[in-house]
């Protein structure tokens, strides 16, 4: 079954990092990603640009006009930083992968991906 691991965390925090510190941080993420590939779990995954680059389309419940807003959907201390879609045998395996995500802080939401075609 496929699971989406959505990574939430504080933005920034690496602005004063040295090139060596930045490389070490990126190496941890590269190693995690490579392990998901090596174990046959990787389906997709990407990091996202900062929330300030987002544009939100708001859809009213009453079917009125949709509006565009610069920035993220909601003001919060944590933003979506990226995601993985992994093919796991069960929720326990997906949770194990989530626990190992090399994020410095934040949360990882684990959610099954809907299956629309079983053929």
C-alpha positions in Angstrom: 0.0 0.0 0.0 1.2 3.5 -0.7 1.6 6.1 2.0 2.3 9.8 1.8 4.7 11.1 4.4 4.1 14.8 4.6 6.9 16.7 6.3 6.1 19.7 8.5 8.7 21.9 10.1 9.9 25.3 10.9 11.2 27.2 7.9 14.7 28.6 7.8 17.2 28.0 10.5 20.0 27.2 8.1 20.7 30.8 6.9 23.9 31.0 8.9 25.1 27.5 8.2 28.5 27.0 6.8 28.9 25.2 3.5 30.1 22.2 5.4 27.1 22.2 7.7 24.7 22.6 4.8 26.4 19.7 3.0 26.1 17.5 6.1 22.4 18.4 6.3 21.8 17.6 2.7 23.9 14.4 3.0 21.5 13.1 5.7 18.5 13.7 3.5 20.2 12.1 0.5 21.1 9.0 2.5 17.5 8.6 3.7 16.2 9.0 0.2 18.7 6.5 -1.2 17.7 4.0 1.5 14.0 4.3 0.5 15.1 3.6 -3.1 17.4 0.7 -2.2 14.7 -1.0 -0.1 12.2 -0.7 -2.9 9.8 1.7 -1.0 10.4 4.9 -3.0 7.6 6.0 -5.3 8.0 9.8 -5.3 9.3 12.6 -3.1 10.2 16.2 -3.4 11.3 19.1 -1.2 9.3 22.4 -1.5 10.4 26.0 -1.9 9.6 28.2 1.1 6.0 29.0 1.9 6.5 32.6 0.8 6.6 31.3 -2.8 3.2 29.7 -2.6 0.0 30.9 -4.1 -3.2 29.7 -2.4 -6.5 29.3 -4.3 -9.4 29.7 -1.9 -12.6 27.8 -2.8 -15.7 29.0 -1.0 -18.3 26.5 0.2 -21.1 28.4 -1.4 -19.7 28.0 -4.9 -18.7 31.7 -5.2 -15.7 33.1 -6.9 -12.4 31.6 -6.2 -9.7 33.9 -4.9 -5.9 33.9 -5.1 -3.7 34.8 -2.2 0.1 35.0 -2.1 1.6 32.8 0.5 0.7 29.6 2.4 -2.9 28.5 3.2 -2.6 29.3 6.8 -0.2 31.3 9.0 1.6 28.9 11.3 5.0 28.2 12.8 5.4 25.0 10.8 5.0 24.7 7.0 5.0 21.8 4.6 8.6 21.3 3.6 8.3 18.3 1.4 6.9 14.8 1.0 7.6 11.2 0.2 5.2 8.7 -1.3 6.4 5.2 -0.2 5.1 1.7 -1.0 5.0 -0.1 2.2 3.6 -3.5 3.3 1.5 -1.9 6.1 1.1 1.2 8.3 3.8 -0.1 10.7 6.4 0.0 8.0 5.3 3.5 6.9 5.6 4.7 10.5 9.0 3.2 10.7 10.1 5.2 7.7 8.5 8.3 9.1 10.3 8.0 12.4 13.6 7.9 10.5 13.1 11.1 8.5 16.1 13.3 9.2 14.2 16.5 10.0 15.6 18.8 12.6 12.2 19.5 14.2 8.5 19.3 13.3 6.1 16.5 12.4 5.5 13.9 9.8 2.0 13.1 8.8 1.5 9.5 7.5 -1.6 8.9 5.4 -2.6 6.1 3.1 -2.9 7.0 -0.5 -6.4 6.4 -2.0 -6.6 3.5 -4.5 -9.0 4.2 -7.4 -8.2 1.4 -9.7 -7.3 -2.1 -8.5 -6.8 -3.6 -12.0 
